[in-house]
């Protein structure tokens, strides 16, 4: 490829401004269209390159797709020994840079994926596939709109065959996965870190990042795991819009967020040179460089005229309260007043307190403390130690308040009654509960062990809905050294976990009376609820599966065992042991039930 420098003009029209990428025999330039007076993206490869026919064909097919989210192909041709394709220029932040620091909120991630899927769906309807739908080709522009770049052209520049609609369907799941987790799980190559794998498949989005909604997790799993429920890009758009609701509300909020300057890092803040020239919307230049490099429209071959930089309004809003008085100078309302306020009044001196108490009024004597102990009958403060007879004080006691003694007696009786009530309450409570919070019957199980009990796993919130069903029989085999284990989770159950719980269904064979259920576990603390199901076996998925299953008892294991004792004997055929909290195992969460005894 001949050497080309900024300022050179290609095809007497496109003035090269800055070289953005150069790799794999291709170059990607930011250029200025002298005819239409606008920036464009320019791809260049050798005309004898094997990709040249693919690139020309991809440009023609892409030009037939019309969608506002697409950065269109404007021109494609060969000149001497060069093959070039011209695309619209776009500025903003690509998805790979948006998720470099942290994943996006679920609603924003779903909106970006839905906008991208809608654009690709328009291409599929026209018979054209993107072919390489990666985070680097999804752009959030400076107006807060989603733009798809490199449509069909990027795949050709990578030597990929056309019509990769199946790859687009998997990669749109990867786009949603990347926005939710910051990891890439699509089939096309991307610079975003790869998703963690388990048995050769990406972990579910909810396993990588807590808080991913189940609906979006299911969409990712369907597209990436080959479930086959979403078989077209239109179906993906419908599924995402069902979660989002009104996309215009999110679009308006996104536009306001970008215009207010809360858009995060721009594309130019990161290095994207590890990608071959396949990006139609390039990495932006810095604001200082942008002020120096953009040329004005020109038709000759001379150097482009520099565009004048944008100048902010020099008038500044003055902050303050306006003057409302007619005699105040409007130009100097904020100037300090020349009138000084009067000084505050001086502090009054507090009155002097006498050193000794004043003498009592005439005719009254000061009451002195009586003598005690061995000095009884003597004046303790006199200089002599002779005997002294206390002088009575001529003070008459006021008349007692009528009924005061009765009020005091009533108050004492009320206090005694309150203490008695509290003591009775504490005694009753202490008799009903053991120190670990279980019923007293849980400490000492009553009744005989029921035989013929069968067990099965119950996981209505799982996908697939099972928890090691092949080992469930170990819980009722009478061998405490064997156990059934749940799946190992990265979070505990509960409102903030992946699911509210898992369980074991106990089939008693027929409707029988149950006094208690003793559960032996390997790992503390394990929290379990005892639920009754009557004569109908628990089934279904989601919250509806627990509807109608009454909670008869709750307990948490201590010392590897817990006893679930209902307040009164229950009669039922099916029981559900619903595990609501798991013990930690090596930094993760897993429960193990070694033996279950049903007593009646």
URTA-V467595 format. One record per backbone hydrogen bond with DSSP energy under -1.0 kcal/mol. NH is the residue of the N-H (numbers start at 0). CO is the residue of the C=O. Records with the same first field share a line. If there is no record, write none. Layout:
BEGIN
NH = CO + CO
END
This chain:
BEGIN
6 = 15
7 = 4
9 = 13
12 = 9
13 = 9
14 = 31
15 = 7
16 = 29
17 = 29
19 = 27
20 = 27
22 = 25
25 = 22
26 = 43
27 = 20
28 = 41
29 = 17
30 = 39
31 = 14
32 = 37
33 = 12
36 = 32
39 = 30
40 = 86
41 = 28
42 = 84
43 = 26
44 = 82
46 = 80
48 = 45
51 = 48
54 = 50
55 = 51
56 = 52
57 = 53
58 = 54
59 = 55
60 = 56
61 = 57
62 = 58
64 = 61
69 = 66
70 = 147
73 = 85
74 = 85
76 = 83
78 = 81
81 = 78
82 = 44
83 = 76
84 = 42
85 = 74
86 = 40
87 = 71
92 = 139
94 = 134 + 137
97 = 93
98 = 94
103 = 178
108 = 104
109 = 105
110 = 106
111 = 107
112 = 108
113 = 109
114 = 110
115 = 111
116 = 112
117 = 113
118 = 114
119 = 115
120 = 116
121 = 117
122 = 118
123 = 119
124 = 120
125 = 121
126 = 123
127 = 122
133 = 131
136 = 133
137 = 134
138 = 146
139 = 92
140 = 144
141 = 90
143 = 140
146 = 138
147 = 68
148 = 136
152 = 150
153 = 149
155 = 151
156 = 152
157 = 153
158 = 155
159 = 154
164 = 162
167 = 163
168 = 164
169 = 165
170 = 166
171 = 167
173 = 169
174 = 170
175 = 171
176 = 172
177 = 173
178 = 174
179 = 175
180 = 176
181 = 177
183 = 192
194 = 183
197 = 200
200 = 197
202 = 195
206 = 203
207 = 203
208 = 204
211 = 208
216 = 212
217 = 213
218 = 214
219 = 215
220 = 216
221 = 217
222 = 218
223 = 219
224 = 220
226 = 221
235 = 231
236 = 232
237 = 233
238 = 234
239 = 235
240 = 236
241 = 237
243 = 239
244 = 240
250 = 246
251 = 247
252 = 248
253 = 249
254 = 250
255 = 251
256 = 252
257 = 253
258 = 254
259 = 255
260 = 257
261 = 256
266 = 91
268 = 265
269 = 266
274 = 271
277 = 275
289 = 285
290 = 286
292 = 288
293 = 289
295 = 304
306 = 293
327 = 324
334 = 331
363 = 360
374 = 371
375 = 372
377 = 374
381 = 378
387 = 376
394 = 392
403 = 400
406 = 402
407 = 403
408 = 404
409 = 405
410 = 406
411 = 407
412 = 408
413 = 409
414 = 410
415 = 411
416 = 412
417 = 413
418 = 414
419 = 415
420 = 416
421 = 417
422 = 418
423 = 419
424 = 420
425 = 421
426 = 422
427 = 423
428 = 424
429 = 425
430 = 426
431 = 427
432 = 428
433 = 437
436 = 433
439 = 431
441 = 438
443 = 439
449 = 597
453 = 506
455 = 504
457 = 502
461 = 458
465 = 463
470 = 467
473 = 470
474 = 471
475 = 472
481 = 478
483 = 592
485 = 590
488 = 588
493 = 498
496 = 493
501 = 578
502 = 457
503 = 576
504 = 455
505 = 574
506 = 453
507 = 572
511 = 571
513 = 569
514 = 598
515 = 598
516 = 563
517 = 596
518 = 561
519 = 594
520 = 559
521 = 591
526 = 580
527 = 554
528 = 577
529 = 552
530 = 575
531 = 549
532 = 573
535 = 532
541 = 459
544 = 541
545 = 542
548 = 545
551 = 529
552 = 529
554 = 527
556 = 525
557 = 560
561 = 518
563 = 516
569 = 513
571 = 511
572 = 533
573 = 533
574 = 505
575 = 530
576 = 503
577 = 528
578 = 501
579 = 526
580 = 526
584 = 587
587 = 584
588 = 488
589 = 582
592 = 483
593 = 519
594 = 519
595 = 474
596 = 517
598 = 515
599 = 447
END
